[in-house]
Amino acid sequence: MPYFTSVCESDSSGFSNRVWREVSDLTDALKGFSEGEIAQVFQALRIFVNDETTRIKDGLNGAWETLRNDGIMQIITFHSGEDRVVKLWAREKKINEITKILGKQVSDKSFERSAVLRIFRK
């Protein structure tokens, strides 16, 4: 909390104060929801604010362009939203997937089970 307080106090535009109030209102509105549901809300906000879908696509395109012919590209995703972006990107570019390994195939740890490794050859 001290960090957030100092950020709010240091912002003369009032933007941080407004954001802090909105986040506070949001957390109040989420009372009674499960921890998992709350985590999904904040994950969605993070993805939107950071424009992560566009950044993933840009990264995939840049990596593919620099990859040599017959080169192998391995992509690991950590949640279904990221994996969907990769899957649709490959389909749109007509890139054949060599293999797909699901985290739940190799680990029983909950934070690793949702991971997906996709391997493509150029």
Biopython code that builds the backbone (N, CA, C, O; Angstrom):
import numpy as np
from Bio.PDB.StructureBuilder import StructureBuilder

atoms = [
    (1, "MET", "N", (0.805, -1.209, 0.000)),
    (1, "MET", "CA", (0.000, 0.000, 0.000)),
    (1, "MET", "C", (0.844, 1.269, 0.000)),
    (1, "MET", "O", (0.459, 2.237, -0.655)),
    (2, "PRO", "N", (1.983, 1.314, 0.706)),
    (2, "PRO", "CA", (2.767, 2.560, 0.687)),
    (2, "PRO", "C", (3.179, 2.971, -0.723)),
    (2, "PRO", "O", (3.216, 4.162, -1.033)),
    (3, "TYR", "N", (3.488, 1.996, -1.581)),
    (3, "TYR", "CA", (3.878, 2.328, -2.949)),
    (3, "TYR", "C", (2.732, 3.033, -3.669)),
    (3, "TYR", "O", (2.938, 4.077, -4.288)),
    (4, "PHE", "N", (1.524, 2.467, -3.593)),
    (4, "PHE", "CA", (0.373, 3.065, -4.269)),
    (4, "PHE", "C", (0.083, 4.463, -3.724)),
    (4, "PHE", "O", (-0.260, 5.368, -4.485)),
    (5, "THR", "N", (0.217, 4.637, -2.435)),
    (5, "THR", "CA", (-0.019, 5.945, -1.833)),
    (5, "THR", "C", (0.972, 6.959, -2.380)),
    (5, "THR", "O", (0.593, 8.083, -2.708)),
    (6, "SER", "N", (2.245, 6.569, -2.482)),
    (6, "SER", "CA", (3.245, 7.511, -2.983)),
    (6, "SER", "C", (3.019, 7.830, -4.453)),
    (6, "SER", "O", (3.240, 8.965, -4.875)),
    (7, "VAL", "N", (2.586, 6.857, -5.236)),
    (7, "VAL", "CA", (2.289, 7.109, -6.656)),
    (7, "VAL", "C", (1.136, 8.092, -6.766)),
    (7, "VAL", "O", (1.202, 9.041, -7.548)),
    (8, "CYS", "N", (0.085, 7.875, -5.996)),
    (8, "CYS", "CA", (-1.077, 8.770, -6.034)),
    (8, "CYS", "C", (-0.700, 10.183, -5.619)),
    (8, "CYS", "O", (-1.154, 11.151, -6.230)),
    (9, "GLU", "N", (0.122, 10.312, -4.592)),
    (9, "GLU", "CA", (0.507, 11.639, -4.110)),
    (9, "GLU", "C", (1.433, 12.351, -5.082)),
    (9, "GLU", "O", (1.431, 13.581, -5.143)),
    (10, "SER", "N", (2.234, 11.593, -5.853)),
    (10, "SER", "CA", (3.214, 12.219, -6.739)),
    (10, "SER", "C", (2.627, 12.631, -8.083)),
    (10, "SER", "O", (3.283, 13.345, -8.841)),
    (11, "ASP", "N", (1.422, 12.206, -8.393)),
    (11, "ASP", "CA", (0.806, 12.503, -9.682)),
    (11, "ASP", "C", (-0.036, 13.775, -9.571)),
    (11, "ASP", "O", (-1.127, 13.756, -9.000)),
    (12, "SER", "N", (0.472, 14.869, -10.116)),
    (12, "SER", "CA", (-0.230, 16.153, -9.987)),
    (12, "SER", "C", (-1.465, 16.245, -10.885)),
    (12, "SER", "O", (-2.334, 17.086, -10.654)),
    (13, "SER", "N", (-1.550, 15.384, -11.912)),
    (13, "SER", "CA", (-2.693, 15.452, -12.826)),
    (13, "SER", "C", (-3.969, 14.887, -12.204)),
    (13, "SER", "O", (-5.070, 15.175, -12.673)),
    (14, "GLY", "N", (-3.825, 14.099, -11.170)),
    (14, "GLY", "CA", (-4.988, 13.463, -10.553)),
    (14, "GLY", "C", (-5.352, 12.136, -11.195)),
    (14, "GLY", "O", (-6.260, 11.447, -10.732)),
    (15, "PHE", "N", (-4.637, 11.772, -12.273)),
    (15, "PHE", "CA", (-4.936, 10.524, -12.968)),
    (15, "PHE", "C", (-4.791, 9.321, -12.041)),
    (15, "PHE", "O", (-5.681, 8.472, -11.988)),
    (16, "SER", "N", (-3.682, 9.239, -11.313)),
    (16, "SER", "CA", (-3.461, 8.100, -10.416)),
    (16, "SER", "C", (-4.539, 8.016, -9.357)),
    (16, "SER", "O", (-4.974, 6.923, -8.996)),
    (17, "ASN", "N", (-4.976, 9.171, -8.850)),
    (17, "ASN", "CA", (-6.029, 9.168, -7.834)),
    (17, "ASN", "C", (-7.333, 8.602, -8.402)),
    (17, "ASN", "O", (-8.032, 7.843, -7.732)),
    (18, "ARG", "N", (-7.650, 8.978, -9.634)),
    (18, "ARG", "CA", (-8.870, 8.463, -10.260)),
    (18, "ARG", "C", (-8.767, 6.956, -10.469)),
    (18, "ARG", "O", (-9.707, 6.215, -10.182)),
    (19, "VAL", "N", (-7.621, 6.512, -10.970)),
    (19, "VAL", "CA", (-7.428, 5.084, -11.212)),
    (19, "VAL", "C", (-7.504, 4.324, -9.899)),
    (19, "VAL", "O", (-8.162, 3.287, -9.814)),
    (20, "TRP", "N", (-6.835, 4.836, -8.878)),
    (20, "TRP", "CA", (-6.842, 4.181, -7.575)),
    (20, "TRP", "C", (-8.273, 4.070, -7.035)),
    (20, "TRP", "O", (-8.647, 3.031, -6.491)),
    (21, "ARG", "N", (-9.068, 5.127, -7.182)),
    (21, "ARG", "CA", (-10.456, 5.089, -6.718)),
    (21, "ARG", "C", (-11.266, 4.054, -7.502)),
    (21, "ARG", "O", (-12.079, 3.327, -6.931)),
    (22, "GLU", "N", (-11.034, 3.996, -8.819)),
    (22, "GLU", "CA", (-11.768, 3.037, -9.633)),
    (22, "GLU", "C", (-11.388, 1.600, -9.279)),
    (22, "GLU", "O", (-12.250, 0.723, -9.224)),
    (23, "VAL", "N", (-10.106, 1.361, -9.041)),
    (23, "VAL", "CA", (-9.676, 0.022, -8.631)),
    (23, "VAL", "C", (-10.278, -0.311, -7.271)),
    (23, "VAL", "O", (-10.714, -1.439, -7.044)),
    (24, "SER", "N", (-10.303, 0.648, -6.380)),
    (24, "SER", "CA", (-10.902, 0.441, -5.071)),
    (24, "SER", "C", (-12.391, 0.121, -5.202)),
    (24, "SER", "O", (-12.896, -0.781, -4.534)),
    (25, "ASP", "N", (-13.094, 0.862, -6.066)),
    (25, "ASP", "CA", (-14.511, 0.595, -6.306)),
    (25, "ASP", "C", (-14.707, -0.803, -6.895)),
    (25, "ASP", "O", (-15.642, -1.517, -6.533)),
    (26, "LEU", "N", (-13.817, -1.177, -7.801)),
    (26, "LEU", "CA", (-13.911, -2.492, -8.421)),
    (26, "LEU", "C", (-13.717, -3.597, -7.386)),
    (26, "LEU", "O", (-14.465, -4.574, -7.371)),
    (27, "THR", "N", (-12.723, -3.445, -6.529)),
    (27, "THR", "CA", (-12.498, -4.477, -5.512)),
    (27, "THR", "C", (-13.690, -4.572, -4.565)),
    (27, "THR", "O", (-14.038, -5.663, -4.114)),
    (28, "ASP", "N", (-14.320, -3.430, -4.261)),
    (28, "ASP", "CA", (-15.537, -3.470, -3.429)),
    (28, "ASP", "C", (-16.653, -4.223, -4.154)),
    (28, "ASP", "O", (-17.379, -5.002, -3.536)),
    (29, "ALA", "N", (-16.791, -3.996, -5.449)),
    (29, "ALA", "CA", (-17.845, -4.639, -6.231)),
    (29, "ALA", "C", (-17.624, -6.151, -6.359)),
    (29, "ALA", "O", (-18.572, -6.905, -6.576)),
    (30, "LEU", "N", (-16.376, -6.585, -6.223)),
    (30, "LEU", "CA", (-16.058, -8.003, -6.389)),
    (30, "LEU", "C", (-16.151, -8.798, -5.091)),
    (30, "LEU", "O", (-15.893, -10.002, -5.080)),
    (31, "LYS", "N", (-16.513, -8.145, -4.016)),
    (31, "LYS", "CA", (-16.659, -8.864, -2.750)),
    (31, "LYS", "C", (-17.713, -9.942, -2.915)),
    (31, "LYS", "O", (-18.773, -9.701, -3.494)),
    (32, "GLY", "N", (-17.429, -11.110, -2.416)),
    (32, "GLY", "CA", (-18.345, -12.232, -2.543)),
    (32, "GLY", "C", (-18.006, -13.150, -3.701)),
    (32, "GLY", "O", (-18.506, -14.272, -3.767)),
    (33, "PHE", "N", (-17.154, -12.687, -4.623)),
    (33, "PHE", "CA", (-16.717, -13.543, -5.714)),
    (33, "PHE", "C", (-15.542, -14.390, -5.233)),
    (33, "PHE", "O", (-14.854, -14.029, -4.279)),
    (34, "SER", "N", (-15.323, -15.511, -5.898)),
    (34, "SER", "CA", (-14.211, -16.381, -5.522)),
    (34, "SER", "C", (-12.886, -15.747, -5.928)),
    (34, "SER", "O", (-12.840, -14.847, -6.767)),
    (35, "GLU", "N", (-11.824, -16.231, -5.324)),
    (35, "GLU", "CA", (-10.488, -15.727, -5.646)),
    (35, "GLU", "C", (-10.168, -15.952, -7.128)),
    (35, "GLU", "O", (-9.548, -15.102, -7.768)),
    (36, "GLY", "N", (-10.590, -17.092, -7.666)),
    (36, "GLY", "CA", (-10.358, -17.388, -9.080)),
    (36, "GLY", "C", (-11.085, -16.427, -10.002)),
    (36, "GLY", "O", (-10.535, -15.996, -11.015)),
    (37, "GLU", "N", (-12.319, -16.088, -9.657)),
    (37, "GLU", "CA", (-13.091, -15.147, -10.476)),
    (37, "GLU", "C", (-12.464, -13.757, -10.436)),
    (37, "GLU", "O", (-12.388, -13.070, -11.454)),
    (38, "ILE", "N", (-12.017, -13.354, -9.254)),
    (38, "ILE", "CA", (-11.365, -12.042, -9.122)),
    (38, "ILE", "C", (-10.068, -12.021, -9.919)),
    (38, "ILE", "O", (-9.751, -11.025, -10.570)),
    (39, "ALA", "N", (-9.322, -13.113, -9.869)),
    (39, "ALA", "CA", (-8.069, -13.194, -10.634)),
    (39, "ALA", "C", (-8.348, -13.045, -12.129)),
    (39, "ALA", "O", (-7.579, -12.396, -12.838)),
    (40, "GLN", "N", (-9.438, -13.639, -12.616)),
    (40, "GLN", "CA", (-9.782, -13.525, -14.033)),
    (40, "GLN", "C", (-10.119, -12.086, -14.418)),
    (40, "GLN", "O", (-9.757, -11.631, -15.503)),
    (41, "VAL", "N", (-10.803, -11.377, -13.538)),
    (41, "VAL", "CA", (-11.135, -9.978, -13.812)),
    (41, "VAL", "C", (-9.864, -9.154, -13.953)),
    (41, "VAL", "O", (-9.720, -8.392, -14.908)),
    (42, "PHE", "N", (-8.938, -9.304, -13.003)),
    (42, "PHE", "CA", (-7.710, -8.520, -13.059)),
    (42, "PHE", "C", (-6.800, -8.969, -14.197)),
    (42, "PHE", "O", (-6.053, -8.158, -14.745)),
    (43, "GLN", "N", (-6.850, -10.246, -14.560)),
    (43, "GLN", "CA", (-6.089, -10.716, -15.714)),
    (43, "GLN", "C", (-6.627, -10.054, -16.986)),
    (43, "GLN", "O", (-5.852, -9.592, -17.824)),
    (44, "ALA", "N", (-7.945, -10.009, -17.125)),
    (44, "ALA", "CA", (-8.553, -9.372, -18.298)),
    (44, "ALA", "C", (-8.190, -7.894, -18.374)),
    (44, "ALA", "O", (-7.911, -7.379, -19.457)),
    (45, "LEU", "N", (-8.192, -7.206, -17.225)),
    (45, "LEU", "CA", (-7.804, -5.796, -17.201)),
    (45, "LEU", "C", (-6.356, -5.625, -17.624)),
    (45, "LEU", "O", (-6.035, -4.724, -18.400)),
    (46, "ARG", "N", (-5.474, -6.490, -17.115)),
    (46, "ARG", "CA", (-4.053, -6.405, -17.471)),
    (46, "ARG", "C", (-3.853, -6.630, -18.967)),
    (46, "ARG", "O", (-3.092, -5.908, -19.612)),
    (47, "ILE", "N", (-4.536, -7.629, -19.516)),
    (47, "ILE", "CA", (-4.406, -7.931, -20.943)),
    (47, "ILE", "C", (-4.865, -6.746, -21.780)),
    (47, "ILE", "O", (-4.221, -6.397, -22.769)),
    (48, "PHE", "N", (-5.974, -6.125, -21.389)),
    (48, "PHE", "CA", (-6.505, -4.975, -22.122)),
    (48, "PHE", "C", (-5.581, -3.762, -22.002)),
    (48, "PHE", "O", (-5.224, -3.148, -23.008)),
    (49, "VAL", "N", (-5.200, -3.423, -20.786)),
    (49, "VAL", "CA", (-4.379, -2.227, -20.551)),
    (49, "VAL", "C", (-3.031, -2.339, -21.251)),
    (49, "VAL", "O", (-2.554, -1.360, -21.823)),
    (50, "ASN", "N", (-2.417, -3.500, -21.217)),
    (50, "ASN", "CA", (-1.098, -3.687, -21.825)),
    (50, "ASN", "C", (-1.164, -4.045, -23.310)),
    (50, "ASN", "O", (-0.131, -4.220, -23.955)),
    (51, "ASP", "N", (-2.389, -4.155, -23.854)),
    (51, "ASP", "CA", (-2.592, -4.515, -25.263)),
    (51, "ASP", "C", (-1.800, -5.782, -25.613)),
    (51, "ASP", "O", (-1.111, -5.848, -26.632)),
    (52, "GLU", "N", (-1.922, -6.774, -24.739)),
    (52, "GLU", "CA", (-1.106, -7.976, -24.853)),
    (52, "GLU", "C", (-1.393, -8.789, -26.111)),
    (52, "GLU", "O", (-0.481, -9.414, -26.654)),
    (53, "THR", "N", (-2.627, -8.798, -26.584)),
    (53, "THR", "CA", (-2.949, -9.567, -27.793)),
    (53, "THR", "C", (-2.163, -9.035, -28.985)),
    (53, "THR", "O", (-1.575, -9.809, -29.740)),
    (54, "THR", "N", (-2.152, -7.726, -29.153)),
    (54, "THR", "CA", (-1.396, -7.118, -30.253)),
    (54, "THR", "C", (0.093, -7.372, -30.086)),
    (54, "THR", "O", (0.785, -7.668, -31.061)),
    (55, "ARG", "N", (0.591, -7.260, -28.866)),
    (55, "ARG", "CA", (2.017, -7.482, -28.615)),
    (55, "ARG", "C", (2.423, -8.926, -28.914)),
    (55, "ARG", "O", (3.513, -9.172, -29.431)),
    (56, "ILE", "N", (1.550, -9.875, -28.590)),
    (56, "ILE", "CA", (1.846, -11.277, -28.899)),
    (56, "ILE", "C", (1.918, -11.461, -30.410)),
    (56, "ILE", "O", (2.857, -12.076, -30.916)),
    (57, "LYS", "N", (0.940, -10.934, -31.131)),
    (57, "LYS", "CA", (0.934, -11.062, -32.598)),
    (57, "LYS", "C", (2.174, -10.419, -33.211)),
    (57, "LYS", "O", (2.806, -10.998, -34.094)),
    (58, "ASP", "N", (2.521, -9.221, -32.741)),
    (58, "ASP", "CA", (3.714, -8.543, -33.260)),
    (58, "ASP", "C", (4.969, -9.372, -32.996)),
    (58, "ASP", "O", (5.838, -9.479, -33.862)),
    (59, "GLY", "N", (5.065, -9.953, -31.808)),
    (59, "GLY", "CA", (6.214, -10.794, -31.468)),
    (59, "GLY", "C", (6.276, -12.046, -32.327)),
    (59, "GLY", "O", (7.349, -12.446, -32.778)),
    (60, "LEU", "N", (5.121, -12.665, -32.553)),
    (60, "LEU", "CA", (5.078, -13.859, -33.397)),
    (60, "LEU", "C", (5.501, -13.526, -34.825)),
    (60, "LEU", "O", (6.297, -14.246, -35.427)),
    (61, "ASN", "N", (4.965, -12.433, -35.361)),
    (61, "ASN", "CA", (5.324, -12.032, -36.728)),
    (61, "ASN", "C", (6.808, -11.722, -36.840)),
    (61, "ASN", "O", (7.458, -12.146, -37.796)),
    (62, "GLY", "N", (7.353, -10.989, -35.878)),
    (62, "GLY", "CA", (8.777, -10.656, -35.910)),
    (62, "GLY", "C", (9.656, -11.885, -35.807)),
    (62, "GLY", "O", (10.648, -12.003, -36.526)),
    (63, "ALA", "N", (9.302, -12.798, -34.920)),
    (63, "ALA", "CA", (10.089, -14.024, -34.760)),
    (63, "ALA", "C", (10.030, -14.873, -36.029)),
    (63, "ALA", "O", (11.042, -15.425, -36.462)),
    (64, "TRP", "N", (8.847, -14.972, -36.618)),
    (64, "TRP", "CA", (8.688, -15.786, -37.831)),
    (64, "TRP", "C", (9.485, -15.199, -38.990)),
    (64, "TRP", "O", (10.098, -15.936, -39.763)),
    (65, "GLU", "N", (9.476, -13.874, -39.111)),
    (65, "GLU", "CA", (10.219, -13.219, -40.197)),
    (65, "GLU", "C", (11.722, -13.448, -40.068)),
    (65, "GLU", "O", (12.408, -13.586, -41.081)),
    (66, "THR", "N", (12.240, -13.492, -38.860)),
    (66, "THR", "CA", (13.683, -13.658, -38.674)),
    (66, "THR", "C", (14.112, -15.122, -38.701)),
    (66, "THR", "O", (15.304, -15.416, -38.791)),
    (67, "LEU", "N", (13.159, -16.031, -38.626)),
    (67, "LEU", "CA", (13.472, -17.458, -38.623)),
    (67, "LEU", "C", (13.915, -17.900, -40.016)),
    (67, "LEU", "O", (13.296, -17.543, -41.019)),
    (68, "ARG", "N", (14.982, -18.673, -40.062)),
    (68, "ARG", "CA", (15.454, -19.196, -41.343)),
    (68, "ARG", "C", (14.511, -20.278, -41.853)),
    (68, "ARG", "O", (13.757, -20.881, -41.089)),
    (69, "ASN", "N", (14.572, -20.511, -43.176)),
    (69, "ASN", "CA", (13.796, -21.621, -43.742)),
    (69, "ASN", "C", (14.249, -22.916, -43.089)),
    (69, "ASN", "O", (15.443, -23.127, -42.875)),
    (70, "ASP", "N", (13.316, -23.761, -42.781)),
    (70, "ASP", "CA", (13.508, -25.026, -42.090)),
    (70, "ASP", "C", (13.849, -24.829, -40.602)),
    (70, "ASP", "O", (14.176, -25.790, -39.905)),
    (71, "GLY", "N", (13.771, -23.577, -40.123)),
    (71, "GLY", "CA", (14.002, -23.302, -38.705)),
    (71, "GLY", "C", (12.794, -23.710, -37.868)),
    (71, "GLY", "O", (11.684, -23.844, -38.383)),
    (72, "ILE", "N", (13.023, -23.902, -36.589)),
    (72, "ILE", "CA", (11.962, -24.326, -35.672)),
    (72, "ILE", "C", (11.667, -23.204, -34.684)),
    (72, "ILE", "O", (12.575, -22.609, -34.104)),
    (73, "MET", "N", (10.387, -22.931, -34.507)),
    (73, "MET", "CA", (9.954, -21.905, -33.554)),
    (73, "MET", "C", (9.115, -22.599, -32.483)),
    (73, "MET", "O", (8.153, -23.303, -32.790)),
    (74, "GLN", "N", (9.496, -22.389, -31.219)),
    (74, "GLN", "CA", (8.774, -22.968, -30.101)),
    (74, "GLN", "C", (8.113, -21.846, -29.314)),
    (74, "GLN", "O", (8.756, -20.857, -28.965)),
    (75, "ILE", "N", (6.823, -22.007, -29.037)),
    (75, "ILE", "CA", (6.064, -20.970, -28.344)),
    (75, "ILE", "C", (5.380, -21.610, -27.147)),
    (75, "ILE", "O", (4.665, -22.602, -27.289)),
    (76, "ILE", "N", (5.599, -21.045, -25.978)),
    (76, "ILE", "CA", (4.914, -21.533, -24.793)),
    (76, "ILE", "C", (3.934, -20.458, -24.336)),
    (76, "ILE", "O", (4.285, -19.283, -24.229)),
    (77, "THR", "N", (2.717, -20.875, -24.072)),
    (77, "THR", "CA", (1.689, -19.962, -23.574)),
    (77, "THR", "C", (1.270, -20.434, -22.186)),
    (77, "THR", "O", (1.385, -21.613, -21.850)),
    (78, "PHE", "N", (0.783, -19.489, -21.393)),
    (78, "PHE", "CA", (0.473, -19.816, -20.011)),
    (78, "PHE", "C", (-1.004, -19.729, -19.667)),
    (78, "PHE", "O", (-1.398, -20.078, -18.554)),
    (79, "HIS", "N", (-1.822, -19.273, -20.595)),
    (79, "HIS", "CA", (-3.264, -19.338, -20.385)),
    (79, "HIS", "C", (-3.958, -19.445, -21.738)),
    (79, "HIS", "O", (-3.366, -19.175, -22.783)),
    (80, "SER", "N", (-5.220, -19.842, -21.692)),
    (80, "SER", "CA", (-5.943, -20.165, -22.922)),
    (80, "SER", "C", (-6.074, -18.972, -23.865)),
    (80, "SER", "O", (-6.108, -19.156, -25.082)),
    (81, "GLY", "N", (-6.149, -17.762, -23.332)),
    (81, "GLY", "CA", (-6.248, -16.586, -24.191)),
    (81, "GLY", "C", (-5.015, -16.409, -25.054)),
    (81, "GLY", "O", (-5.116, -16.142, -26.251)),
    (82, "GLU", "N", (-3.839, -16.560, -24.434)),
    (82, "GLU", "CA", (-2.589, -16.476, -25.194)),
    (82, "GLU", "C", (-2.527, -17.595, -26.229)),
    (82, "GLU", "O", (-2.148, -17.366, -27.378)),
    (83, "ASP", "N", (-2.903, -18.805, -25.816)),
    (83, "ASP", "CA", (-2.822, -19.948, -26.719)),
    (83, "ASP", "C", (-3.736, -19.759, -27.924)),
    (83, "ASP", "O", (-3.384, -20.130, -29.044)),
    (84, "ARG", "N", (-4.897, -19.187, -27.690)),
    (84, "ARG", "CA", (-5.832, -18.934, -28.799)),
    (84, "ARG", "C", (-5.222, -17.957, -29.803)),
    (84, "ARG", "O", (-5.371, -18.145, -31.011)),
    (85, "VAL", "N", (-4.538, -16.917, -29.320)),
    (85, "VAL", "CA", (-3.882, -15.954, -30.213)),
    (85, "VAL", "C", (-2.851, -16.668, -31.080)),
    (85, "VAL", "O", (-2.781, -16.434, -32.287)),
    (86, "VAL", "N", (-2.051, -17.539, -30.468)),
    (86, "VAL", "CA", (-1.014, -18.271, -31.215)),
    (86, "VAL", "C", (-1.652, -19.212, -32.234)),
    (86, "VAL", "O", (-1.218, -19.272, -33.384)),
    (87, "LYS", "N", (-2.674, -19.939, -31.816)),
    (87, "LYS", "CA", (-3.347, -20.897, -32.699)),
    (87, "LYS", "C", (-3.964, -20.184, -33.906)),
    (87, "LYS", "O", (-3.818, -20.645, -35.038)),
    (88, "LEU", "N", (-4.648, -19.071, -33.671)),
    (88, "LEU", "CA", (-5.271, -18.332, -34.773)),
    (88, "LEU", "C", (-4.228, -17.683, -35.676)),
    (88, "LEU", "O", (-4.420, -17.605, -36.889)),
    (89, "TRP", "N", (-3.121, -17.214, -35.089)),
    (89, "TRP", "CA", (-2.030, -16.633, -35.869)),
    (89, "TRP", "C", (-1.476, -17.681, -36.833)),
    (89, "TRP", "O", (-1.288, -17.400, -38.016)),
    (90, "ALA", "N", (-1.219, -18.878, -36.331)),
    (90, "ALA", "CA", (-0.666, -19.946, -37.171)),
    (90, "ALA", "C", (-1.650, -20.334, -38.277)),
    (90, "ALA", "O", (-1.251, -20.570, -39.417)),
    (91, "ARG", "N", (-2.923, -20.397, -37.935)),
    (91, "ARG", "CA", (-3.947, -20.753, -38.923)),
    (91, "ARG", "C", (-4.017, -19.682, -40.014)),
    (91, "ARG", "O", (-4.092, -19.994, -41.202)),
    (92, "GLU", "N", (-3.991, -18.404, -39.587)),
    (92, "GLU", "CA", (-4.066, -17.290, -40.545)),
    (92, "GLU", "C", (-2.866, -17.281, -41.483)),
    (92, "GLU", "O", (-3.010, -16.990, -42.671)),
    (93, "LYS", "N", (-1.686, -17.598, -40.961)),
    (93, "LYS", "CA", (-0.455, -17.609, -41.763)),
    (93, "LYS", "C", (-0.254, -18.930, -42.502)),
    (93, "LYS", "O", (0.706, -19.087, -43.256)),
    (94, "LYS", "N", (-1.171, -19.886, -42.278)),
    (94, "LYS", "CA", (-1.080, -21.218, -42.885)),
    (94, "LYS", "C", (0.239, -21.908, -42.508)),
    (94, "LYS", "O", (0.927, -22.480, -43.354)),
    (95, "ILE", "N", (0.563, -21.834, -41.227)),
    (95, "ILE", "CA", (1.779, -22.444, -40.690)),
    (95, "ILE", "C", (1.395, -23.772, -40.043)),
    (95, "ILE", "O", (0.502, -23.834, -39.199)),
    (96, "ASN", "N", (2.079, -24.816, -40.451)),
    (96, "ASN", "CA", (1.783, -26.136, -39.899)),
    (96, "ASN", "C", (2.502, -26.336, -38.570)),
    (96, "ASN", "O", (3.680, -26.019, -38.406)),
    (97, "GLU", "N", (1.745, -26.868, -37.646)),
    (97, "GLU", "CA", (2.290, -27.147, -36.318)),
    (97, "GLU", "C", (2.919, -28.536, -36.333)),
    (97, "GLU", "O", (2.308, -29.501, -36.791)),
    (98, "ILE", "N", (4.152, -28.623, -35.824)),
    (98, "ILE", "CA", (4.818, -29.923, -35.739)),
    (98, "ILE", "C", (4.219, -30.721, -34.585)),
    (98, "ILE", "O", (3.863, -31.890, -34.735)),
    (99, "THR", "N", (4.116, -30.070, -33.443)),
    (99, "THR", "CA", (3.572, -30.753, -32.272)),
    (99, "THR", "C", (3.022, -29.747, -31.276)),
    (99, "THR", "O", (3.324, -28.554, -31.324)),
    (100, "LYS", "N", (2.216, -30.263, -30.386)),
    (100, "LYS", "CA", (1.638, -29.455, -29.315)),
    (100, "LYS", "C", (1.728, -30.302, -28.048)),
    (100, "LYS", "O", (1.277, -31.447, -28.024)),
    (101, "ILE", "N", (2.310, -29.731, -27.002)),
    (101, "ILE", "CA", (2.439, -30.441, -25.729)),
    (101, "ILE", "C", (1.686, -29.645, -24.681)),
    (101, "ILE", "O", (1.947, -28.460, -24.476)),
    (102, "LEU", "N", (0.753, -30.306, -24.023)),
    (102, "LEU", "CA", (-0.025, -29.667, -22.968)),
    (102, "LEU", "C", (0.699, -29.822, -21.636)),
    (102, "LEU", "O", (1.248, -30.882, -21.336)),
    (103, "GLY", "N", (0.694, -28.766, -20.850)),
    (103, "GLY", "CA", (1.340, -28.813, -19.544)),
    (103, "GLY", "C", (0.804, -29.923, -18.672)),
    (103, "GLY", "O", (1.553, -30.532, -17.907)),
    (104, "LYS", "N", (-0.493, -30.197, -18.778)),
    (104, "LYS", "CA", (-1.081, -31.243, -17.938)),
    (104, "LYS", "C", (-0.586, -32.630, -18.328)),
    (104, "LYS", "O", (-0.773, -33.585, -17.575)),
    (105, "GLN", "N", (0.052, -32.754, -19.511)),
    (105, "GLN", "CA", (0.628, -34.035, -19.919)),
    (105, "GLN", "C", (1.948, -34.311, -19.205)),
    (105, "GLN", "O", (2.366, -35.463, -19.087)),
    (106, "VAL", "N", (2.601, -33.255, -18.730)),
    (106, "VAL", "CA", (3.933, -33.430, -18.149)),
    (106, "VAL", "C", (4.039, -33.000, -16.690)),
    (106, "VAL", "O", (5.070, -33.226, -16.056)),
    (107, "SER", "N", (2.991, -32.386, -16.149)),
    (107, "SER", "CA", (3.058, -31.907, -14.772)),
    (107, "SER", "C", (1.691, -31.949, -14.117)),
    (107, "SER", "O", (0.661, -31.772, -14.767)),
    (108, "ASP", "N", (1.706, -32.188, -12.814)),
    (108, "ASP", "CA", (0.445, -32.149, -12.073)),
    (108, "ASP", "C", (0.340, -30.894, -11.215)),
    (108, "ASP", "O", (-0.602, -30.751, -10.435)),
    (109, "LYS", "N", (1.306, -29.984, -11.355)),
    (109, "LYS", "CA", (1.257, -28.721, -10.612)),
    (109, "LYS", "C", (0.249, -27.796, -11.286)),
    (109, "LYS", "O", (0.278, -27.617, -12.503)),
    (110, "SER", "N", (-0.634, -27.213, -10.494)),
    (110, "SER", "CA", (-1.739, -26.435, -11.057)),
    (110, "SER", "C", (-1.263, -25.265, -11.923)),
    (110, "SER", "O", (-1.883, -24.965, -12.942)),
    (111, "PHE", "N", (-0.174, -24.604, -11.533)),
    (111, "PHE", "CA", (0.276, -23.444, -12.308)),
    (111, "PHE", "C", (0.945, -23.847, -13.611)),
    (111, "PHE", "O", (1.142, -23.000, -14.482)),
    (112, "GLU", "N", (1.297, -25.110, -13.769)),
    (112, "GLU", "CA", (1.931, -25.572, -15.002)),
    (112, "GLU", "C", (0.950, -26.277, -15.937)),
    (112, "GLU", "O", (1.208, -26.402, -17.134)),
    (113, "ARG", "N", (-0.173, -26.736, -15.387)),
    (113, "ARG", "CA", (-1.106, -27.536, -16.186)),
    (113, "ARG", "C", (-1.707, -26.770, -17.350)),
    (113, "ARG", "O", (-2.006, -27.368, -18.383)),
    (114, "SER", "N", (-1.892, -25.467, -17.214)),
    (114, "SER", "CA", (-2.525, -24.704, -18.289)),
    (114, "SER", "C", (-1.539, -24.303, -19.386)),
    (114, "SER", "O", (-1.960, -23.795, -20.425)),
    (115, "ALA", "N", (-0.258, -24.515, -19.183)),
    (115, "ALA", "CA", (0.744, -24.148, -20.188)),
    (115, "ALA", "C", (0.613, -25.041, -21.423)),
    (115, "ALA", "O", (0.259, -26.216, -21.333)),
    (116, "VAL", "N", (0.912, -24.442, -22.581)),
    (116, "VAL", "CA", (0.896, -25.187, -23.841)),
    (116, "VAL", "C", (2.162, -24.810, -24.610)),
    (116, "VAL", "O", (2.490, -23.632, -24.751)),
    (117, "LEU", "N", (2.858, -25.821, -25.100)),
    (117, "LEU", "CA", (4.023, -25.616, -25.946)),
    (117, "LEU", "C", (3.640, -26.015, -27.362)),
    (117, "LEU", "O", (3.265, -27.159, -27.615)),
    (118, "ARG", "N", (3.737, -25.062, -28.281)),
    (118, "ARG", "CA", (3.469, -25.339, -29.702)),
    (118, "ARG", "C", (4.786, -25.171, -30.452)),
    (118, "ARG", "O", (5.539, -24.227, -30.213)),
    (119, "ILE", "N", (5.045, -26.100, -31.361)),
    (119, "ILE", "CA", (6.290, -26.083, -32.124)),
    (119, "ILE", "C", (5.949, -26.042, -33.618)),
    (119, "ILE", "O", (5.166, -26.850, -34.119)),
    (120, "PHE", "N", (6.556, -25.080, -34.309)),
    (120, "PHE", "CA", (6.318, -24.864, -35.736)),
    (120, "PHE", "C", (7.636, -24.936, -36.488)),
    (120, "PHE", "O", (8.689, -24.596, -35.948)),
    (121, "ARG", "N", (7.573, -25.385, -37.749)),
    (121, "ARG", "CA", (8.755, -25.380, -38.612)),
    (121, "ARG", "C", (8.451, -24.511, -39.817)),
    (121, "ARG", "O", (7.382, -24.602, -40.419)),
    (122, "LYS", "N", (9.426, -23.657, -40.158)),
    (122, "LYS", "CA", (9.241, -22.755, -41.318)),
    (122, "LYS", "C", (9.592, -23.470, -42.600)),
    (122, "LYS", "O", (9.503, -22.883, -43.678)),
]
sb = StructureBuilder()
sb.init_structure("model")
sb.init_model(0)
sb.init_chain("A")
sb.init_seg("    ")
for serial, (resi, resn, name, xyz) in enumerate(atoms, 1):
    if name == "N":
        sb.init_residue(resn, " ", resi, " ")
    sb.init_atom(name, np.array(xyz, "f"), 0.0, 1.0, " ", f" {name:<3s}", serial, name[0])
structure = sb.get_structure()
